[in-house]
Each structure stands twice: as structure tokens, then as C-alpha cells.
Amino acid sequence: MRSVRPFLPLVLLVALASCKDGTDRSATASAQGSGSAIRKPVLDPPKQPGEPIETVKEKMDAFKAEVAATEAIKKDERKGDQSDDEWVPAEFKSGMARWKDVGVYVDGKPIAFLSWGELPITLKPVWIKDKVSAEKRPGTDDPGWRWAQQRFYRFTDYLKALGIDPKTVNELHVYGPKFSQTNIVKRKDLLSKAADGFMFRFGGNVSGKAIPQIPEGFGNGKTPDKIAAVMIYIKKRPPKLVWNVGLELDGVIQEGVPYYGEPIRGGIRVYLDDKLAAIIKRQELDVKMATKDASGELVWKLSDVLSAQGADTSKVVEVWAIRAERRAEKWPGSELATMTFSASSQAKGGVMLTDKKIVANAIALHTRAIDPSELPVVTPDDE
């Protein structure tokens, strides 16, 4: 039988060579890393005699405190990005923040704003059954839910309430939080049976952001989760939605309202027979038209400011103050000629009417008397 002893030194040499080669490769790779410099471990300096040693718990507490401080800063920054105590989506914070107020434009001209308190009084809701949670009484077979009514509004009805015949509309664009989410509806869509399901509602039923309800495949099939603006094109050519680019008109990307410019935001909207007639903005008021009251505060005549913007108030029969999405107070049209307002910060985004006694966030003028039955009624299901 042959002995294997003479081969043992050879086996050991091969093993040693392999280990050496692997070590060299590992050292080379460690030295090269992702760059050309050799990376050396960074060690904490040795503790001096008598110097306190930081425990693991202390390190964890310090880390948690740092995280909490960072989150607090981020929270403050988020608060700074918001306005009117309303949450603003991330995509609205740069550029799209200009679309916070949901304006309605016809061929680039603003005609209304999609806010529940500013809807035309002739626009009636479509009631849809909705299952909501309900209290389940102990010891009963109560299901824990009940049927409620959710109010929706058809776009075609809204157009008619604004005095627009859907047959005259070339295209209607419903902007979402991003331009790429724009739903484009053509005339044939508006005149189809499917248009009955083309609706909108409000996040708080009678308040909050406008939310679209779009049938599957309706228009171009886009379904934004919120409405940023509504563009109606009757005589002017609408822009085209270019994939991965945005809305384009004559080779120019539209960042604002086509044919108009920057979208309107803020101000006290004044409606004449449910159509936008003027917007009062404090920073744009002409001080030369103002007088001072007993306290030295500037006040303006409402009729003068409206006339300066081209509003014809000669046939106004009723004046309504809209506050917190409700028609709150009413005056006869005969008082409009003497009505004054102030626009101090006390109005909290509105104006103070009739000797600073009434706050209005919007104003509705009508050339006919409004019957109380025409006004929208808030139901228990709305609140």
C-alpha cells in the first residue's frame, strides 16, 4: 500500500497559497473600494482617565431627541406651506399652489368658482344613497350602519345654471392636482347618456374641496382625485394634453390659465345673478376712492368699487352676504348705493359690510327677489 505522507507538504502549500491569494484579493478590494483611496476605520479617541463614558442608553436617548427635533422642524415647515388652515397636497406647494381656489373659466375668462357657498342657486343636487356608520345599540341586532344621502352635482346642470348650453361647448377640461391628470371631455361626451354620471361633489358635503365623479372611460379616461380648475372652451381652441409633457397650446406648455395667465386666487368674489361680476382684493383697492370713518379706518362704497370693475348694479333687487359657505344676511337692492365696507385684517379674509357689523367672504347680487325655497338646505346627512 502506497503512503500518502510524501504528498502532505504539497497539499499544505496549495492551501497556504490559496489563503494568501484570497487575503491579497480581499485586501486589494478593501483598499480600492468605490474610489482610489484606501479607507481606514474611524475610531473614537481614547477616553481620558476620569472622563465619563457615554452609555448605549444615553446614545439612544440623544438619537431620539435629535429625531424629535427634526420632525418638529419639518412640522413647522409644513404649517408654513399651508394657508387658510387647509391641507395642501405636496404637488400644490410649488407652482400648483396657485390653483387652491377652484376657478371656472370660459375661453380664458373667469366666470365662477367651484365652492359650495358660491354655487348658482338654480343648481340642484343629485341625491345618491350612501351607506354610513351608525351607532349599534347594546343587546340589539342593529347592523351598525344606515343609509344616508350624498349630494352630487352634474356638470351639464352646472353649465346650464351658468347660462351655458352644453351643445355650444367644444371641450371641457377638469384639472387635477397635476396637469397630467386632466380629464378632457368633448361635446359628444357632454351630450351622451354617460354625461349623467359626470358629476362633482365637495369633500365636506357642503364645504371643502371639489371632487370629481367621472364614469369609467368617460372623456379621455383620466380620473383626478380633486379638482384644481375647470376650463370651458367654446370659441377658442383648447390646448392638447401631451403625454409626459403637459397641456400644450401652439407649441407652448401652459402653466397657467390658457388665454388668461395666472389663475385667480383669493379675494372677495361678487356675483351678479350667479355669474362672477367683480373680485375685491384688499391690496388692489384704490385708496383714492376711500374715506375714513370715525376711527380713522378706510372704508369704500361697495357700488363704486363694483362699478369700477364694470359691474352693472342698476337693476339689483337683493344683496346677500355669503359667510362660511352659507347665505347669511340679506339687504334690499335699494341699500346698495349707500353700503360701505372695510377690508381690515379683522374681516379674516373677507370684508366688513354695513359699518363693520357683517363679515362677508363672498357677495351675491340678484336682479330678482329670491324665494326662501330656492336656497339650499343643509340636511343632517351633510353634517
Secondary structure, DSSP 8 states (H G I E B T S, - for coil): ---SGGGHHHHHHHHHHHHHHHHHHHHHHHHHTTSSS-----------TT-----HHHHHHHHHHHHHHHHHHHHHHHHHH-BTTB---GGGTTTGGGGSS-EEEETTEEEEE--GGGS-TT---EEEEEEEE----TTS---SEEEEEEEEEEHHHHHHHTT--GGG-SEEEEE-SSGGG-EEEEHHHHTSGGGGG-EEEETTSSSS-EEEE--TT-TTS---SS--EEEEESSS---EEETTTEEEETTEE-SSBTTTBS---SSEEEEETTEEEEEE-GGG--GGG-EE-TTS-EEEEHHHHHHHTT---TT--EEEEEETTEEEEEEEGGGGGG-EEE--GGGTTSEEETTTTEEESEEEEESS---GGGS----GGG-
